[in-house]
């Protein structure tokens, strides 16, 4: 059964992008007018981990697999055969796999044959064959069987041609000399033409007369392509590019040859996942170069790339997914890469998230605010929304009514019916960081607590000495995250890579003697993505299973506390909150409240309240911060010792406000309208208390509730991004 994809209608609708490129509607294969005539662009779907690129490609495959020749290839997982000769490379392996997938009969049309590609692959496979290792030669020949079967199924699968090729090779190299790429290729090709190819198919060797310096002689071209392939480097790249052209030419002939005229509808589909990798580029660039040179073909290439800024997309026409629903212009310019249409996969909307949750929880037993809170946590990343929605639907009945995004991370989920349930947080983390080794994952779990690169290196020097005594492991992991498409904070530039619109402290001191931040600056989290950071912090707190001690969590945050020195600045106070100590932050915010820079005070409040909450797993009942924010938990009596009545009242007001902001901005908590109203009330009360700066406090009381209801971080200065 097809997986239901939300928010991808622009690609999959009956008149969506792929329908207009292929000329076929999905599933029923009704005819659709071509948008790009005889010059379809290479379409590249761009987006980071978990944005649904692979799922969308697979859905396209499912929608078109019986209607038009189609192949799906993951450029990150081309299987390398055991003990292969130098004639196998990822490109030749990929081309053989693509040909086999593209060949089956569809819509009553005859199978697509690949004689030109078969000849080329046979020629380059022979480059190192010799009498001394005839067993490997036999294995290499047998591996050609599937692609030769696209030429003639009966002869390609037979073994008689293998023996005859071996006999001719023995005669060609009877002296036992080392590999002779040209003669061996010619002997191999001659045998295949005689034993496997039909009378009309033998003419296809003339295609190789167009190879470098072949002068129109097909046999010479096949000899030269084998020689170039054996030399490696740029010559091999040229040979591989020509083989890509052979695949495309075979497809073109299947659609334009006299025997095929009128027997095929639509265009063939080539789906390439992880096309940002070198193999993807080696498969796509030859097609782009030939098209830029004026050659036309029928192939619709839809690829996926995690790297939207890839050099190969430098002159691409760029569009966001909704923009291509009805029209997708891609004007061709002089640059080869102008033949690419790069389509950014946009996040799911809040409505899509709610719809997906309703699918898994049709009875509506989970909190009404849960889909919106999950959308805030995930940023609409389809992979995460789908997994958390599934977890909500599978949660024990008695727990569904109290679920929060944080509680969903604590659950297990049955992803496949034939497999046991797996932990939600670990499964999602593994999907978002699949290429990290165990040691790197453990180190990144520690570094996720850092707010910027400087504090990450301090953590590495103290907590990860075995991996890096000087803290360079932090830089290595920073580079690994960036290479994988993740945003990271940058030392010395608060706001770079930080959580969007989360104000940082004015005049704060990230470490002894240092300064950072300015009004409205975002804290430059070392791991900037909120979901990825939440998953890593979840692992830091819970993976040891040592509650209520939580030794790893405590050790990491105590290290950061020491790093920021004894002065009660915002960075230190934030770490105290992460350790569950709130009175220091309340006291400092109360003491600095009379300062004339009220916007700076609000920034510090927001920054301190951005601390990760030291929560308990699957804790029943309301969040403890809620009782404080609503004034139902007055706290320890000794906190007010020595304070006069007015100062004590200010202290309690600041305490309620801090806990309200801490709860409302926590991506793992649910929205709480009563707490929102109380936050606004406290801000208005504080506005009346301040002697000179009442206006920003009053504005915050108006705009911060709007920001929170819109699932935005509170704006700073209040209201400056209202309506964004």
Secondary structure as GFF3:
##gff-version 3
##sequence-region A 1 724
A	DSSP	alpha_helix	9	12	.	.	.	ID=ss1
A	DSSP	alpha_helix	17	22	.	.	.	ID=ss2
A	DSSP	beta_strand	42	46	.	.	.	ID=ss3
A	DSSP	alpha_helix	53	64	.	.	.	ID=ss4
A	DSSP	beta_strand	70	74	.	.	.	ID=ss5
A	DSSP	alpha_helix	90	102	.	.	.	ID=ss6
A	DSSP	alpha_helix	115	125	.	.	.	ID=ss7
A	DSSP	three_ten_helix	131	133	.	.	.	ID=ss8
A	DSSP	alpha_helix	134	143	.	.	.	ID=ss9
A	DSSP	alpha_helix	145	148	.	.	.	ID=ss10
A	DSSP	alpha_helix	153	157	.	.	.	ID=ss11
A	DSSP	alpha_helix	160	172	.	.	.	ID=ss12
A	DSSP	alpha_helix	181	195	.	.	.	ID=ss13
A	DSSP	three_ten_helix	201	210	.	.	.	ID=ss14
A	DSSP	alpha_helix	218	231	.	.	.	ID=ss15
A	DSSP	alpha_helix	233	256	.	.	.	ID=ss16
A	DSSP	beta_strand	269	273	.	.	.	ID=ss17
A	DSSP	alpha_helix	278	292	.	.	.	ID=ss18
A	DSSP	beta_strand	300	305	.	.	.	ID=ss19
A	DSSP	three_ten_helix	311	313	.	.	.	ID=ss20
A	DSSP	beta_strand	317	320	.	.	.	ID=ss21
A	DSSP	three_ten_helix	321	324	.	.	.	ID=ss22
A	DSSP	three_ten_helix	336	339	.	.	.	ID=ss23
A	DSSP	beta_strand	340	344	.	.	.	ID=ss24
A	DSSP	alpha_helix	350	360	.	.	.	ID=ss25
A	DSSP	alpha_helix	370	378	.	.	.	ID=ss26
A	DSSP	alpha_helix	382	394	.	.	.	ID=ss27
A	DSSP	three_ten_helix	400	402	.	.	.	ID=ss28
A	DSSP	alpha_helix	405	410	.	.	.	ID=ss29
A	DSSP	beta_strand	412	413	.	.	.	ID=ss30
A	DSSP	beta_strand	422	423	.	.	.	ID=ss31
A	DSSP	alpha_helix	424	432	.	.	.	ID=ss32
A	DSSP	alpha_helix	438	447	.	.	.	ID=ss33
A	DSSP	alpha_helix	453	463	.	.	.	ID=ss34
A	DSSP	alpha_helix	472	483	.	.	.	ID=ss35
A	DSSP	alpha_helix	530	542	.	.	.	ID=ss36
A	DSSP	alpha_helix	551	563	.	.	.	ID=ss37
A	DSSP	alpha_helix	570	578	.	.	.	ID=ss38
A	DSSP	alpha_helix	583	592	.	.	.	ID=ss39
A	DSSP	alpha_helix	598	608	.	.	.	ID=ss40
A	DSSP	alpha_helix	624	629	.	.	.	ID=ss41
A	DSSP	three_ten_helix	637	640	.	.	.	ID=ss42
A	DSSP	alpha_helix	645	664	.	.	.	ID=ss43
A	DSSP	alpha_helix	673	689	.	.	.	ID=ss44
A	DSSP	alpha_helix	694	709	.	.	.	ID=ss45
###
